[in-house]
């Protein structure tokens, strides 16, 4: 996870990415609650994600606070997979 200009960039490494119907990127300013949806990657966009392995948050929280991101993937069978929270450090 890194900041590039005004965007936050999350590099993902999902195995068997073609098994997913939808992938959600959620963000919060703490590790436990208030995660809000930032991005929905639908079935058609998952192919591109499999190639470039990057999810962008074009409007991240301000750089003076830490941000936390979660990826939630939903398989074609309706199974939810929640990935560990990732921290985006504030600017120092």
C-alpha positions as CSV (number, residue, x, y, z in Angstrom):
1,X,0.0,0.0,0.0
2,X,1.4,3.3,-1.0
3,X,0.5,6.9,-1.8
4,X,1.3,8.1,-5.3
5,X,0.3,11.7,-5.8
6,X,-3.3,12.1,-4.6
7,X,-4.1,8.4,-5.0
8,X,-3.7,5.4,-2.7
9,X,-2.4,2.3,-4.5
10,X,-3.1,-1.2,-3.2
11,X,-1.1,-4.0,-4.9
12,X,-3.1,-7.3,-4.7
13,X,-2.0,-10.9,-5.1
14,X,-5.1,-13.0,-5.2
15,X,-4.8,-16.6,-6.2
16,X,-7.4,-17.9,-8.7
17,X,-8.8,-14.5,-9.2
18,X,-11.2,-15.7,-11.8
19,X,-13.2,-17.4,-9.1
20,X,-14.5,-14.1,-7.9
21,X,-17.7,-12.3,-9.0
22,X,-17.1,-9.1,-7.1
23,X,-14.3,-7.5,-5.1
24,X,-14.8,-4.6,-2.7
25,X,-12.2,-2.2,-1.4
26,X,-13.2,-0.6,1.9
27,X,-11.4,2.1,3.9
28,X,-11.5,3.4,7.5
29,X,-9.4,5.6,9.7
30,X,-9.2,2.9,12.4
31,X,-8.6,-0.9,12.3
32,X,-11.9,-2.1,13.7
33,X,-14.9,-0.2,12.4
34,X,-16.4,2.4,10.1
35,X,-15.1,0.7,7.0
36,X,-16.8,2.3,4.0
37,X,-16.9,1.1,0.4
38,X,-14.4,2.9,-1.8
39,X,-14.5,0.7,-4.8
40,X,-16.5,-2.1,-6.4
41,X,-14.7,-4.3,-8.9
42,X,-17.3,-6.2,-10.9
43,X,-17.0,-9.4,-12.9
44,X,-15.9,-7.6,-16.1
45,X,-13.2,-5.6,-14.3
46,X,-11.7,-8.6,-12.4
47,X,-9.9,-9.7,-15.6
48,X,-8.0,-6.4,-15.7
49,X,-7.2,-6.7,-12.0
50,X,-5.8,-10.2,-12.7
51,X,-3.4,-8.6,-15.1
52,X,-2.3,-5.3,-13.4
53,X,-2.8,-6.4,-9.8
54,X,-3.6,-2.8,-8.6
55,X,-6.6,-1.3,-7.0
56,X,-6.6,2.5,-6.8
57,X,-8.4,4.7,-4.3
58,X,-8.6,8.0,-6.2
59,X,-9.9,9.9,-3.2
60,X,-8.0,8.6,-0.1
61,X,-8.3,10.0,3.3
62,X,-6.0,13.1,4.0
63,X,-2.3,12.4,4.2
64,X,-2.1,13.6,7.8
65,X,-3.9,10.5,9.2
66,X,-3.3,6.8,8.9
67,X,-5.8,4.9,6.7
68,X,-6.8,1.2,6.8
69,X,-8.0,-0.8,3.8
70,X,-9.8,-4.2,3.5
71,X,-10.5,-6.3,0.5
72,X,-13.6,-8.4,0.4
73,X,-14.0,-10.9,-2.4
74,X,-17.2,-12.7,-3.3
75,X,-16.9,-16.0,-5.2
76,X,-19.2,-17.2,-7.9
77,X,-20.7,-19.6,-5.3
78,X,-21.5,-16.6,-3.0
79,X,-18.7,-17.3,-0.5
80,X,-17.2,-14.1,1.1
81,X,-13.5,-13.9,1.7
82,X,-12.2,-11.1,3.9
83,X,-8.6,-10.3,3.6
84,X,-6.5,-8.8,6.5
85,X,-6.5,-5.1,7.0
86,X,-3.7,-3.1,5.4
87,X,-2.3,0.1,6.8
88,X,-1.5,3.2,4.7
89,X,0.8,5.4,6.8
90,X,0.3,9.1,7.0
91,X,2.9,11.4,5.6
92,X,5.6,12.3,8.2
